[in-house]
Amino acid sequence: MAILATYQQSSSEIKTYTIDYSQWLETGEVIDTHSSAITPATTPAMTASIAKNNDADGLVVSLGGGVNDTIYSVVLQITTTASPAQVKEICLEIECLAVCEQ
């Protein structure tokens, strides 16, 4: 699976990313369900909070936690209202970096 985008954040941050699926959806098709998988599993874990946007053609993803100096793969999967239902997956790469203190 191709990586859609690569982002950097520290383990102490919670960052929000907006994923626009509209270019991959047919007219009238919207997101029905969504899920995520984050690898690798670490302690503390990187966590995700995911919601559909107001138009149900995108996701708002908030990521936080994790272990510094770790690269995470965040796979987002949606099922759409199309008949038959379409399943689409994308991958984000998150590099968890230590915050430089001055």
N, C-alpha and C positions, 0 to 999 in steps of 0.2 A: 504494500500500500504506500502510495506517495505521501510525503509530508506536506500538508497544506501551508504551514507556517512554522517558524521557529521564534520563540520568545525567551527572554531572560527575566528572572525575578529571584529575589532572595527568599529563604525559608520563612522569614519574618513578615513577608508581604502577603496580602491578599489582593490579587489583580483580577479584573473583570475583562473578558474578551467577548466580542460580539461576532458570531459566525452567521453570515448571510447565505442561506441555502437557495434563495430565490432563482438564481441562475440555473439551478439543477432541477427545479420543480416545473411541472406543466401548469398551464393556466387553470386556476381553481384548486390546485393540489396544495395541501398544507401539511405541516408536521402533525402527526397523530401522537406518537410516543417517542421517547428518547432514552438513551442509556449511555454510560461511559465506562471505560476501563483504563486504569492508570498503571503503568509498569515502569520501573520495577517496584515491588512492594518494599517499603522501607519503614523504619521506626525512628522518628515519627513519620507518618504517611503523608504524602501529598493528597489533599482532599479536593473534591469538586462539588460545587453547588450549581445545578443546571436548571434553567427555565426556558420555556418558549417565549419569543418576543411577542409583542401585541398583535402582529399580523400572522403569527404562527408560520412564518417562512424563514425563521432563523432561531438561533439559540443564544442565550446570554449565559456565559460560563465563568464562574468565579473559582479561581484556584488559589490554594494556600497551603502552607506547611511544607513538608518534605525535608530532605537533608541536603545541605549545601554541597557543592561539587558533584552533583548527581544530575544526569540527563534523563528526564522522564518522557515517556510516550503517552499521550492522552488520545485515546481513540473514542470518537463520538459516533454513535449510531442512531439514526432516525428511521422510523417507519412512517410512511405518508398515508394520506387518505385515498390515494389512487386505487383503482381496481384493476388488477390485483394490487395489493399493497406493495410499495417499493421500499426496499431497505438500502440506505446509503450510508457509507462510512467515510469519515475523514480522520486524519491524524495531525495532531499538534505536537511539536517537540518543545518541551520546556526545560531550559537549563537553569538549575537552581544554583545561584551564586551567593557567596558570602558578601555582606555589605561591608564596604571599606570604612573603617572608623578613622577619623582624623583628629 
